[in-house]
Amino acid sequence: MTFDDFWQPLTKIYDRGEARAVARWLLEVIFNLTMTDIVSGAVEQMSPDDVKRLLSMRQRLLKGEPVQYVAGVADFGPLQFHVAPGVLIPRPETYELCKMIVQDNVKQRPSILDIGTGSGCIACTLAANIPESAVTAWDISPVALSIAKENAVRLKTPVNFEERDMLKIKYGTDAGRWDVIVSNPPYICDSEADDMASWVLDYEPESALFVPDDDPLKFYLHISNYAQSALSEGGRLYFEINPRYDEHIEDILLGLGFDDIMVREDQFGKNRFVCATWHANYS
């Protein structure tokens, strides 16, 4: 089998450029083949077992399964995270959020909480890039926590993982415990599902994606109320958001006494992030 034999059937679901890119990425990630190796005929020289494995992966792709689940890994900045259908595939936008937090951080040895950690991509990235940080990550899903713990061990990033339901966090607890709280909670309304790609709807966990149309801000409201007491003086709260609700989330934060509220755009020019500061002495 040649490289062309492998990627060309993928044009049934991808355009030609994307089909080639997906095929190249799989060969690199799973078989450690560079483009030089591929051009030099490495695919033709693969063992029968490896060819069988490769064709099995292609069949999964042709059924619409995301390439990250097929490979079992997803790129997130310079790091690579194990992913499976029990966790969301990390998005480039979320890596932008991590870079924002790293750049904004001015405290020594900050205590950081990641709420709804999923694969652990935010928590591990912050632990890797903020020296002497103490990072804790919560998730309601035992499956997600298992994957996140595996990633933290493999990446050698110290993170304390806890099984917690963010909607059952009591207000007024953990007074001043955290210098940074970050969350990328479910924020896609049920009514938006019709506009989404089938590979997202068919394979990624609904509980990590969707919120009901009649209560789209429930996670933001609950986390903001918790953060009001749980953040230290000058502590920062960071959210990834649905752009259609940026002003509503600003209003929530203003109403709770946060200041320095900023809405920031992602790489596509959409209002994707909100950050705010808590000054307990001035609330």
C-alpha positions as CSV (number, residue, x, y, z in Angstrom):
1,M,0.0,0.0,0.0
2,T,1.3,3.5,-0.9
3,F,0.7,6.7,0.9
4,D,-1.7,7.8,-1.8
5,D,-3.6,4.5,-1.5
6,F,-4.1,5.3,2.2
7,W,-5.2,9.0,2.0
8,Q,-7.2,9.2,-1.2
9,P,-10.3,7.3,0.1
10,L,-10.5,9.9,2.9
11,T,-11.6,12.5,0.4
12,K,-15.1,11.0,0.9
13,I,-15.3,13.0,4.2
14,Y,-12.4,15.5,3.9
15,D,-11.3,17.8,1.2
16,R,-8.0,16.7,-0.5
17,G,-5.7,18.9,1.5
18,E,-7.3,17.9,4.8
19,A,-7.3,14.2,3.9
20,R,-3.6,14.3,3.2
21,A,-2.9,16.2,6.4
22,V,-5.0,13.8,8.5
23,A,-3.1,10.8,6.9
24,R,0.3,12.4,7.5
25,W,-0.6,13.2,11.1
26,L,-1.7,9.6,11.9
27,L,1.5,8.2,10.3
28,E,3.6,10.6,12.4
29,V,1.8,10.0,15.7
30,I,1.2,6.3,15.5
31,F,4.2,5.1,13.4
32,N,6.7,7.9,14.0
33,L,7.0,8.5,10.2
34,T,8.2,11.9,9.0
35,M,7.2,13.2,5.6
36,T,10.7,12.4,4.5
37,D,10.1,8.8,5.5
38,I,6.8,8.8,3.6
39,V,8.3,10.1,0.5
40,S,11.1,7.6,0.8
41,G,8.6,4.7,0.7
42,A,8.1,3.9,4.3
43,V,4.4,3.2,3.9
44,E,5.1,0.6,1.2
45,Q,7.6,-1.1,3.6
46,M,5.2,-1.4,6.6
47,S,4.6,-4.8,8.0
48,P,1.3,-6.6,7.3
49,D,0.2,-6.1,10.9
50,D,0.9,-2.3,10.7
51,V,-1.0,-2.1,7.4
52,K,-3.9,-3.9,9.0
53,R,-3.8,-1.4,11.9
54,L,-3.6,1.5,9.5
55,L,-6.6,0.3,7.4
56,S,-8.6,-0.2,10.6
57,M,-8.0,3.4,11.6
58,R,-9.0,4.6,8.1
59,Q,-12.2,2.7,8.4
60,R,-13.0,4.5,11.7
61,L,-12.2,7.8,10.0
62,L,-14.6,7.0,7.1
63,K,-17.4,6.4,9.7
64,G,-16.8,10.0,10.9
65,E,-14.9,9.4,14.1
66,P,-12.6,12.3,14.9
67,V,-8.9,11.6,14.1
68,Q,-7.9,12.5,17.6
69,Y,-10.0,9.6,19.0
70,V,-8.7,7.3,16.3
71,A,-5.1,8.2,17.3
72,G,-5.9,8.4,21.0
73,V,-4.1,11.7,21.3
74,A,-4.7,15.4,20.6
75,D,-2.2,18.2,20.2
76,F,-2.6,21.1,22.6
77,G,0.1,23.7,22.1
78,P,3.4,21.9,22.4
79,L,2.0,19.1,24.5
80,Q,0.1,16.0,23.5
81,F,-2.8,14.7,25.5
82,H,-4.4,11.3,25.5
83,V,-8.1,11.6,24.6
84,A,-11.0,9.1,24.3
85,P,-14.8,9.5,23.8
86,G,-15.2,10.2,27.5
87,V,-13.5,13.7,27.2
88,L,-13.7,16.6,24.9
89,I,-11.0,17.0,22.3
90,P,-8.9,20.0,23.3
91,R,-9.4,23.0,21.1
92,P,-6.9,25.6,19.9
93,E,-9.1,28.3,21.5
94,T,-8.6,26.7,24.9
95,Y,-4.9,26.8,24.5
96,E,-5.2,30.5,23.9
97,L,-6.9,30.7,27.3
98,C,-4.0,28.9,28.9
99,K,-1.5,31.3,27.3
100,M,-3.5,34.2,28.6
101,I,-3.4,32.9,32.2
102,V,0.3,32.2,32.0
103,Q,1.0,35.7,30.7
104,D,-1.3,37.4,33.2
105,N,0.1,35.5,36.2
106,V,2.1,37.8,38.5
107,K,1.9,35.9,41.8
108,Q,4.6,33.7,43.2
109,R,3.5,30.1,43.7
110,P,-0.1,30.6,42.8
111,S,-2.9,28.2,43.8
112,I,-4.9,27.4,40.7
113,L,-8.3,25.6,40.3
114,D,-9.5,24.2,37.0
115,I,-13.2,23.4,37.1
116,G,-14.4,20.8,34.7
117,T,-10.9,19.6,33.7
118,G,-11.9,16.9,31.1
119,S,-8.6,15.6,29.6
120,G,-6.6,17.8,32.0
121,C,-5.3,20.0,29.2
122,I,-5.8,23.3,31.0
123,A,-4.5,22.0,34.4
124,C,-1.5,20.3,33.1
125,T,-0.6,23.1,30.7
126,L,-0.7,25.6,33.6
127,A,1.3,23.3,35.9
128,A,3.9,23.0,33.2
129,N,4.2,26.7,32.5
130,I,3.7,28.5,35.8
131,P,6.7,27.8,38.1
132,E,5.9,26.4,41.6
133,S,2.1,26.6,41.0
134,A,-0.2,24.4,43.0
135,V,-2.8,23.2,40.6
136,T,-6.1,21.4,41.5
137,A,-8.5,20.1,38.9
138,W,-12.2,19.1,39.4
139,D,-14.5,17.0,37.2
140,I,-17.7,15.2,37.8
141,S,-16.7,12.3,35.4
142,P,-14.6,9.4,36.8
143,V,-13.8,8.6,33.2
144,A,-12.5,12.1,32.5
145,L,-10.5,12.1,35.8
146,S,-8.9,8.8,34.9
147,I,-7.7,10.2,31.5
148,A,-6.6,13.5,33.1
149,K,-4.6,11.7,35.8
150,E,-2.9,9.6,33.1
151,N,-2.0,12.7,31.2
152,A,-0.5,14.4,34.3
153,V,1.6,11.4,35.0
154,R,2.9,11.0,31.5
155,L,3.6,14.8,31.1
156,K,5.1,14.9,34.6
157,T,2.9,17.8,35.6
158,P,1.9,17.8,39.3
159,V,-1.9,18.3,39.5
160,N,-4.3,17.3,42.3
161,F,-7.4,15.8,40.8
162,E,-10.8,15.6,42.6
163,E,-14.2,14.3,41.7
164,R,-16.5,17.2,42.3
165,D,-19.7,18.4,40.8
166,M,-19.4,22.2,40.1
167,L,-23.1,22.7,40.4
168,K,-23.0,21.4,44.0
169,I,-20.2,23.6,45.2
170,K,-21.4,25.6,48.2
171,Y,-21.1,29.3,48.2
172,G,-19.0,30.8,50.9
173,T,-16.6,27.8,51.2
174,D,-12.8,27.7,50.6
175,A,-12.4,31.4,51.6
176,G,-9.4,32.9,49.8
177,R,-8.1,29.5,48.8
178,W,-7.4,30.2,45.1
179,D,-5.3,32.8,43.3
180,V,-6.7,31.7,39.9
181,I,-9.9,29.9,39.0
182,V,-10.4,28.8,35.4
183,S,-13.2,27.0,33.7
184,N,-14.2,26.0,30.2
185,P,-17.7,24.7,31.2
186,P,-20.4,23.4,28.9
187,Y,-21.8,26.4,27.0
188,I,-23.4,25.3,23.7
189,C,-27.1,25.6,23.8
190,D,-29.2,22.6,22.8
191,S,-30.7,24.7,19.9
192,E,-27.2,25.2,18.4
193,A,-26.7,21.5,17.8
194,D,-28.2,21.6,14.3
195,D,-25.3,23.8,13.2
196,M,-22.6,21.5,14.6
197,A,-20.5,18.9,12.8
198,S,-21.7,15.3,13.0
199,W,-18.4,14.1,14.3
200,V,-18.8,16.3,17.4
201,L,-22.4,15.3,18.0
202,D,-21.8,11.6,17.4
203,Y,-18.7,11.1,19.4
204,E,-17.9,13.8,21.9
205,P,-19.7,13.7,25.4
206,E,-22.9,15.7,25.4
207,S,-22.6,16.5,29.1
208,A,-19.3,18.4,28.4
209,L,-20.8,20.4,25.5
210,F,-24.4,21.4,26.0
211,V,-26.6,23.5,28.3
212,P,-30.4,23.9,28.1
213,D,-31.7,26.8,26.2
214,D,-33.7,28.0,29.2
215,D,-30.6,28.1,31.5
216,P,-27.5,28.7,29.4
217,L,-25.4,30.4,32.0
218,K,-25.9,28.1,35.0
219,F,-22.3,27.0,35.2
220,Y,-21.0,30.6,34.9
221,L,-23.4,31.8,37.6
222,H,-22.6,29.1,40.0
223,I,-18.8,29.2,39.5
224,S,-18.8,33.0,39.8
225,N,-20.7,32.9,43.1
226,Y,-18.2,30.3,44.4
227,A,-15.3,32.4,43.2
228,Q,-16.6,35.5,45.0
229,S,-15.4,34.0,48.3
230,A,-12.9,31.4,47.2
231,L,-10.6,33.7,45.4
232,S,-7.8,35.5,47.3
233,E,-7.5,39.2,47.3
234,G,-6.6,40.2,43.7
235,G,-7.4,36.7,42.5
236,R,-8.4,36.2,38.9
237,L,-11.3,34.3,37.4
238,Y,-11.1,33.1,33.8
239,F,-13.8,31.6,31.6
240,E,-14.1,30.3,28.0
241,I,-17.5,31.4,26.8
242,N,-20.2,31.2,24.2
243,P,-19.8,34.5,22.3
244,R,-23.5,35.1,22.2
245,Y,-23.6,35.5,26.0
246,D,-20.5,37.7,26.6
247,E,-22.5,40.7,27.9
248,H,-24.6,38.5,30.1
249,I,-21.6,37.0,31.8
250,E,-20.1,40.5,32.2
251,D,-23.3,41.5,34.0
252,I,-23.1,38.5,36.3
253,L,-19.5,39.4,37.3
254,L,-20.3,43.1,37.7
255,G,-23.3,42.3,39.9
256,L,-21.1,40.1,42.2
257,G,-18.5,42.8,42.6
258,F,-15.7,41.7,40.3
259,D,-13.8,44.4,38.5
260,D,-11.1,44.7,35.8
261,I,-13.5,42.6,33.7
262,M,-12.2,42.0,30.2
263,V,-13.7,40.2,27.2
264,R,-11.1,38.9,24.9
265,E,-11.3,37.5,21.3
266,D,-10.0,34.2,20.1
267,Q,-8.0,33.7,17.0
268,F,-11.1,33.9,14.9
269,G,-12.2,37.3,16.2
270,K,-15.0,36.0,18.4
271,N,-15.5,37.1,22.0
272,R,-14.4,33.8,23.5
273,F,-12.9,34.6,26.9
274,V,-13.8,36.6,30.0
275,C,-11.4,37.4,32.8
276,A,-12.1,39.3,36.0
277,T,-10.4,40.3,39.2
278,W,-11.7,39.9,42.8
279,H,-10.9,42.6,45.3
280,A,-12.5,41.5,48.5
281,N,-11.7,44.7,50.3
282,Y,-13.7,46.7,47.8
283,S,-16.7,44.6,47.1
